[in-house]
Amino acid sequence: QVVLVESGGGLVQAGGSLRLSCAASGRTFRGYAMGWFRQAPGKEREFVAAISWSGTGTNYLDSVKGRFTISVDNARNTVYLQMNSLKPEDTAVYYCAADYLGGASVSSGEYDYWGQGTQVTVSS
């Protein structure tokens, strides 16, 4: 099983920035699209951002376009989510996920492996 571990969450004021990291065991990112999802208390899981297995395509939730950037570092088996201009509505647990040969799907059901999540809290 591919093990994904998120880190980098925390408490930040509105307008601030955080960078989330998702580290995979071994060399598991090869051939996988990587995605970020989030879930706020009482809310359903929501797609945030994804990058295709080839690294040539990305998708973003409309509300985070221009603020969030997904990237991968294959040498470190790590995917990042740079979050700028954070808003209170960004508060959620953020999960990374891996989709074998994926094309940056926005559907959570397409992803094969999931991390345990990291909490992001944005104060007003």
N, C-alpha and C positions, 0 to 999 in steps of 0.2 A: 504494500500500500504506500502511495505517495504521502508524505507527511509535510504539511504546510504550517508554518508558524508565523503569525502576524506580530508586529511590534510597532511602536512609534505613536500609539494613541496617547491621549492625555486631555488635560483641560486647557482651553485656550479662549481668549476673548474674541468676540466678533470682530472680523477683519483681520485676524491673525492667520498664521500658517502652521501646518503640520505636514510631516512626511511619514507615511506609513510604509513599512517594509513587510514583505512576505518571503520568507526563506524556505526553500524546498530541500528535502533530503536528497543526497546524491546529485546526479545530473538529470533530474527529472523534468526540467523545463524544456528540454529538447523535444520538439514536436508538439508542444502544448500551447494552446491559447491560454492566456491568463486573464482572469476577471476579478473585479472588486464589486462586492455587493454590500448593502448595509441594512440594518434592521433597527428601527427605533422602538421603544417600549409601546406595546399595544398596536404596532403597525406590522404590515407584511414586509417580507424581505424585498428589497428594491435593488435593481441593477444600478450601478454607478459608472463603471468604466471597464473596458476590456481591450486587449491587444491580441491580434491573431498569432497563430503559431509561427508564422514567418516573420512577424514583427513589422509587417508592411501595412497593416490596417488597424484602425482603432474605432471604437464606439464609445460615446459618452451619453449619460443622462442629460437631457436638455438643460436642466437646472444647474448642472455643474460645468457645462461647456465654458471655456475661457477661464475657469478657476482651478480645475483639477487637471492633472496630467499623469497618465500612466506610462511607465517605462519599465524595461527589463534590463538586467545585467546578467547575461548568460554565464559569464565567468564566475559569478558569485551565486548563481542559481537563486536570484532574488528579483522580485518584481516590486516596484514602488508605486505609490500613489502620492504625488505632491498635491497638497490641498492648500490653496491660497484664498484669500478673501472669504474666510469661513463665516458661516451664518448659523444662528441658533438652530435652524431647521436641518443642519447637517449633523446634528447630534444623533449618534447611533452607535451600535456595535458594527464594525466594519470587518468583513470576511473576504479573504482571497480564495480563489478557486481555480482549478486547472481543467482544461478541456482538451483531450487528445485530438490533435490535428484540427483544432477549432478555428473558426473564422471570426473571433471576437463576438460571439453570440451574446445577446441581451437576455437570454432565457436561462434561468438558474438550472433548469432541468437538463441542460446540455453539458453541464460541468460534472466531472467525474470525482474530483477530490476537493475537499474543503478544509480550510483552517478553522481554528477555534474562535477567532475573532479578537479584535482589540477595540477598546472603548474610546470613542471620541466625544468629548463634551465641549460645546461652544456656548459660552455665556454671553448674555446680551449687555 
